Amino acid sequence: MNELHWPIGKIIEVARELRETGGAPASTGERIAAAFVLNRPEYLPVAYPDLVEAWDRLGGQWQDHVRCIKRDYMHLVEAE
């Protein structure tokens, strides 16, 4: 994933780790983005239990990263 733009690669990395282990060392934004990529609200940080608040916390650029991953890179998230 080194060839991917930094935020996209990092979000994919966090999403994979969350999917595999249920936890990941990540920033709040990375974890929120990964939870949305996975469609798994239980992975949201405890400070952001509300989906709308969590989505708003990401901001437009990171929301675009989530959309991009969902559209173009889910095969990397789901890879073993």
C-alpha distances in whole Angstrom, upper triangle without the diagonal:
4,5,6,9,9,11,9,6,9,11,9,8,12,13,12,14,17,17,17,19,21,20,17,17,17,19,21,19,16,18,20,17,15,19,19,16,18,21,22,25,25,22,23,24,28,29,28,29,30,28,29,29,26,25,27,25,22,23,23,20,18,20,18,15,16,18,15,12,16,17,13,11,13,12,9,11,13,12,14
4,6,8,8,11,10,7,9,12,11,11,14,16,15,16,19,20,20,22,23,22,19,18,17,19,22,20,17,19,21,19,18,21,22,19,21,24,25,27,28,24,25,26,30,30,29,31,32,30,31,31,27,26,28,26,23,24,24,20,19,21,20,16,18,20,17,15,19,19,16,14,16,16,12,14,17,15,17
4,7,9,11,10,8,11,14,12,13,16,17,17,19,21,22,22,24,26,24,21,21,20,21,23,21,18,21,23,19,19,22,22,19,22,25,26,28,30,26,27,28,32,32,31,33,33,30,31,31,28,26,28,27,23,24,23,19,18,20,18,15,17,19,15,14,18,18,14,13,16,15,12,15,18,16,19
4,6,8,6,5,9,11,10,11,14,15,15,17,19,20,21,23,24,22,19,20,18,19,21,18,15,18,19,16,16,19,19,16,19,22,23,25,27,23,24,25,29,29,27,29,30,27,28,28,24,23,24,23,19,20,19,16,15,17,15,11,14,15,12,11,14,15,12,10,13,14,11,13,16,16,18
4,6,6,6,9,10,11,12,14,16,17,18,20,21,23,24,24,23,20,19,17,17,19,16,14,17,18,15,15,19,18,16,19,22,23,25,26,23,23,24,28,27,26,28,28,26,26,26,23,21,22,21,17,18,16,13,12,15,13,10,13,14,11,11,15,15,13,12,15,16,14,15,19,18,21
4,6,5,6,9,10,10,12,14,15,17,18,20,21,22,22,20,17,16,14,14,16,13,11,15,16,13,14,18,18,16,19,21,22,23,25,21,21,21,25,25,24,26,27,24,25,24,21,20,21,19,16,17,16,13,12,15,14,10,13,15,13,12,16,17,15,14,16,18,15,15,19,19,21
4,6,5,6,9,10,10,12,14,15,16,18,20,21,20,18,15,15,12,11,13,10,8,12,13,10,11,14,14,13,16,18,19,20,22,18,17,18,22,22,20,23,23,21,21,20,17,16,17,15,12,13,13,10,8,11,11,7,10,12,11,10,14,15,14,13,15,17,14,14,18,18,21
4,5,5,6,9,10,11,12,14,15,16,18,20,20,18,16,16,13,14,15,12,9,12,13,10,10,13,13,11,14,16,18,19,21,18,18,19,23,23,21,23,23,21,21,21,18,16,18,17,13,15,14,11,9,11,10,6,8,10,8,7,11,12,11,9,11,13,11,11,15,15,18
4,6,5,6,9,10,11,12,14,15,17,18,18,17,14,14,13,14,16,14,10,13,15,12,11,15,15,12,15,18,19,20,22,18,19,20,24,24,23,25,25,23,24,24,20,19,21,20,16,18,18,14,12,14,14,10,11,13,11,9,13,14,12,10,12,13,9,10,14,14,16
4,5,5,6,9,10,11,12,14,15,16,16,14,11,11,9,10,12,11,7,10,12,10,9,13,14,12,14,17,17,19,19,16,16,17,20,21,20,22,23,21,22,22,18,18,19,17,14,17,17,14,12,14,14,11,11,14,13,11,14,16,15,12,13,15,12,11,15,15,17
4,5,5,6,9,10,10,12,14,15,15,13,11,11,9,10,11,9,6,8,9,6,5,9,10,8,10,13,14,15,16,13,13,14,18,19,17,19,20,18,19,19,15,14,17,15,12,15,15,13,10,11,12,8,8,12,11,9,11,14,13,11,11,13,11,9,13,14,16
4,5,5,6,9,10,10,12,14,14,14,11,13,11,13,14,13,9,10,12,9,7,10,11,8,10,13,14,16,17,14,15,17,20,22,20,21,22,20,21,21,18,17,20,18,15,18,18,16,13,14,14,10,9,12,11,8,10,13,11,8,8,10,7,6,9,10,13
4,6,5,6,9,10,11,12,13,12,9,10,10,12,14,13,9,10,13,11,9,12,13,11,12,15,15,17,18,14,16,17,20,22,21,22,23,21,23,23,19,19,22,20,17,20,20,18,15,17,17,13,13,16,15,11,14,16,15,11,11,12,9,8,11,11,12
4,5,5,6,8,10,10,10,8,6,8,7,10,11,11,7,7,10,9,6,9,11,10,10,13,13,14,14,11,12,13,16,18,17,18,20,18,21,20,16,17,19,17,15,18,19,18,14,15,17,13,12,16,15,12,14,17,17,13,13,14,12,9,12,13,14
4,5,5,6,9,10,9,9,8,11,10,12,13,12,9,8,10,8,5,7,9,7,7,10,10,12,13,9,11,13,17,18,17,17,19,17,19,19,16,16,19,18,15,18,19,18,14,15,16,13,11,14,14,11,11,15,15,12,10,12,10,7,9,11,12
4,5,5,6,8,9,10,9,12,12,15,16,15,12,11,13,12,8,10,12,10,9,13,12,15,15,12,14,16,19,22,20,21,22,20,23,23,19,20,23,21,19,22,23,21,17,18,19,16,14,16,16,12,13,16,15,12,10,11,8,5,7,8,9
4,5,5,6,7,7,6,9,10,13,15,15,12,10,13,13,9,11,14,12,11,14,13,15,14,11,14,15,18,20,19,20,22,21,24,23,20,20,23,21,20,23,24,22,19,20,21,18,16,19,19,15,17,20,19,15,14,15,12,9,11,11,11
4,5,5,4,5,6,9,10,13,13,14,11,9,11,11,8,8,12,11,9,12,10,12,10,7,10,12,15,17,16,16,19,18,21,20,17,18,21,19,18,21,23,22,18,19,20,17,15,18,19,16,16,19,19,16,14,16,14,10,11,13,13
4,6,6,8,9,13,14,16,17,17,14,12,13,13,9,9,12,11,8,11,9,12,11,9,13,15,17,20,19,18,20,19,22,22,19,19,23,22,20,23,24,23,20,20,21,18,16,18,19,15,15,18,18,15,12,13,12,9,9,11,11
4,6,8,10,13,15,18,19,19,16,14,16,16,12,13,16,14,11,14,13,16,14,12,15,17,19,22,22,21,24,22,25,26,22,23,26,25,23,26,28,26,23,23,24,21,19,21,22,18,18,21,21,17,15,15,13,10,10,11,9
4,5,8,11,13,17,17,19,16,13,16,17,13,13,17,16,13,16,13,15,13,11,14,15,17,20,20,20,23,22,25,25,22,23,26,24,23,27,28,27,23,24,26,23,21,23,24,20,21,24,24,20,18,18,16,13,14,14,13
4,7,11,12,15,15,17,14,11,13,15,11,11,14,14,12,13,11,12,9,7,11,12,14,17,17,16,19,18,22,22,18,20,23,21,21,24,26,25,22,22,24,21,19,22,23,20,20,23,23,20,18,19,17,14,14,16,15
4,7,9,12,12,14,12,9,12,14,11,11,15,15,13,15,12,13,11,8,10,10,13,15,16,16,19,19,22,21,18,19,22,20,19,23,25,24,20,21,23,21,19,22,23,20,20,24,24,21,19,20,18,15,16,17,17
4,6,9,11,12,10,8,11,12,10,11,15,14,13,16,14,15,13,10,11,11,14,16,16,17,20,19,22,21,17,19,21,19,18,21,23,22,18,20,22,19,17,21,21,18,20,23,23,19,18,19,17,14,16,17,17
4,7,10,12,9,9,12,13,12,13,17,17,16,19,17,17,16,12,13,12,14,16,17,18,21,21,23,21,18,20,22,18,17,21,23,21,18,20,22,19,18,22,22,20,22,25,24,21,21,22,19,17,19,20,19
4,7,8,6,6,9,10,10,12,14,15,15,17,16,16,15,12,11,10,13,14,15,17,19,18,20,19,15,17,18,15,14,17,19,18,14,17,19,16,15,19,20,17,19,22,22,19,19,21,18,16,19,20,20
4,5,5,6,9,10,11,12,14,15,16,18,17,16,16,13,11,10,13,12,13,16,18,17,18,16,13,15,16,12,11,14,17,16,13,15,18,15,15,19,19,18,20,23,23,21,21,23,20,18,21,23,23
4,6,5,6,9,10,11,12,14,15,16,15,14,14,11,8,7,10,9,9,12,14,14,15,13,10,12,13,9,9,12,15,15,12,14,17,15,14,18,19,18,19,22,23,21,21,24,21,19,22,24,25
4,5,5,6,8,10,11,12,14,15,15,14,15,12,10,9,13,12,10,13,14,13,14,12,9,10,10,7,6,9,12,11,8,10,13,11,11,15,16,15,16,19,20,19,19,22,20,17,21,23,24
4,6,5,6,9,10,10,12,14,14,14,14,11,10,10,14,14,13,15,16,15,16,15,11,12,13,11,9,12,14,12,9,11,13,10,10,14,14,13,15,18,18,16,16,19,16,14,17,19,21
4,5,5,6,9,10,11,12,11,10,11,7,6,7,11,11,10,12,14,13,15,14,10,11,14,11,10,14,16,15,11,13,15,13,11,15,16,14,15,19,19,17,16,19,17,14,17,19,20
4,5,5,6,9,10,10,10,9,10,8,5,7,10,10,8,10,11,9,11,10,7,8,10,8,7,11,13,13,10,10,13,12,10,13,15,14,14,18,19,17,16,19,18,15,18,20,22
4,5,5,6,9,10,10,10,13,10,9,11,14,14,12,13,14,11,13,12,9,8,11,10,7,10,12,11,7,7,10,8,6,10,11,10,11,14,15,14,13,16,15,13,16,18,20
4,5,5,6,8,9,10,11,8,8,11,14,15,13,14,15,13,15,15,11,11,14,13,11,14,15,14,10,11,13,10,8,11,12,10,10,14,15,12,11,14,13,10,12,15,17
4,5,5,6,5,6,8,5,6,9,12,14,11,11,12,10,13,13,10,10,14,13,11,15,16,16,12,12,14,13,10,12,14,12,12,15,17,15,13,16,15,12,14,17,18
4,5,5,6,7,10,9,8,12,15,15,12,12,12,9,11,12,9,8,12,12,10,13,14,14,11,9,12,11,7,9,12,10,9,13,15,14,12,15,15,12,14,17,20
4,6,8,10,12,11,11,14,17,19,16,16,16,13,15,16,13,11,15,15,12,15,15,14,11,10,11,9,6,8,10,7,6,10,11,10,8,12,11,9,11,14,16
4,5,8,10,9,11,14,17,19,16,15,16,13,16,17,14,13,17,17,15,18,18,18,15,14,15,13,10,12,13,10,9,12,14,12,9,12,12,8,9,13,15
4,6,9,9,10,14,16,18,15,14,14,11,13,15,13,12,16,16,15,18,18,19,15,13,15,14,11,12,14,12,10,13,16,14,12,15,15,12,13,16,18
4,5,6,8,11,13,15,13,11,12,10,14,15,12,13,16,16,16,19,20,20,17,16,18,17,13,15,17,15,13,17,19,17,14,17,17,13,14,17,18
4,5,5,9,10,12,10,8,9,7,11,12,9,11,14,14,14,17,19,20,17,15,18,17,14,16,19,17,16,19,21,20,17,20,20,16,17,21,22
4,6,8,9,12,10,8,10,10,14,14,12,14,17,16,17,20,22,23,19,18,21,20,17,19,22,19,18,22,24,22,19,22,21,17,18,21,22
4,6,9,11,10,9,12,11,14,14,11,13,16,15,15,18,20,21,17,17,19,18,15,18,20,17,17,20,22,19,17,20,19,15,16,19,20
4,6,8,6,6,9,8,11,11,8,10,13,11,12,15,18,18,15,15,18,17,14,17,19,17,17,21,22,20,19,22,21,17,19,22,23
4,5,5,7,10,11,13,11,9,12,14,11,12,16,19,19,16,16,20,18,16,20,22,20,20,24,25,23,22,24,23,20,22,24,25
4,5,6,9,11,14,12,10,14,15,13,15,18,22,22,19,19,23,22,20,23,25,23,23,27,29,27,25,28,26,23,25,27,28
4,6,9,11,13,10,9,13,13,11,13,16,20,21,18,18,22,22,20,23,25,24,24,28,29,28,26,29,28,25,27,29,30
4,6,7,9,7,5,9,10,9,11,14,17,19,16,16,19,19,17,20,22,21,21,25,26,25,24,27,26,23,25,28,29
4,6,9,8,7,11,12,12,14,17,19,21,18,17,21,21,18,20,23,22,21,25,27,26,24,27,26,23,24,28,29
4,6,5,6,9,10,11,13,15,18,20,17,16,20,20,17,19,23,22,21,24,26,26,24,27,27,24,25,29,30
4,6,5,6,9,10,11,13,15,17,15,13,16,17,14,16,19,18,17,20,23,22,21,24,24,21,23,26,28
4,5,5,6,8,10,11,13,16,14,12,15,17,15,16,19,19,18,21,24,24,22,26,26,23,25,29,31
4,5,5,6,9,10,13,16,14,13,16,17,16,17,20,21,20,23,25,25,24,28,27,24,26,30,31
4,5,5,7,9,12,14,11,11,14,15,13,15,18,18,17,20,22,22,21,24,23,21,23,26,28
4,5,5,7,9,11,9,7,11,12,10,12,15,15,15,17,20,20,19,23,22,20,22,25,27
4,5,6,8,11,10,9,12,14,13,14,17,18,18,20,22,22,22,26,25,23,26,28,31
4,6,9,11,9,9,13,14,13,15,18,18,18,21,23,22,22,26,25,22,25,28,30
4,7,8,5,6,9,10,9,12,14,15,15,18,19,19,19,23,21,19,22,25,27
4,6,6,6,9,10,11,12,14,16,17,18,20,20,21,24,23,22,25,27,30
4,6,5,6,9,10,10,12,14,15,16,18,19,20,23,23,21,25,27,30
4,5,5,6,9,10,11,13,14,15,16,17,18,22,20,20,23,25,28
4,5,5,6,9,10,11,12,14,15,15,16,19,18,17,20,22,25
4,5,5,6,9,10,11,12,14,15,15,19,18,17,20,22,25
4,5,5,6,9,10,10,12,13,14,18,17,17,20,22,25
4,5,5,6,9,10,10,10,12,15,14,13,17,19,22
4,5,5,6,9,10,10,10,14,13,12,15,17,20
4,6,5,6,8,10,10,14,14,13,16,18,22
4,5,5,6,7,9,12,12,12,15,17,20
4,5,5,5,6,9,9,9,11,13,17
4,6,6,6,9,10,9,11,14,17
4,6,7,10,11,12,13,15,19
4,6,8,9,10,12,14,17
4,5,5,7,9,10,14
4,5,5,6,8,12
4,5,5,6,10
4,5,5,9
4,6,8
4,6
4
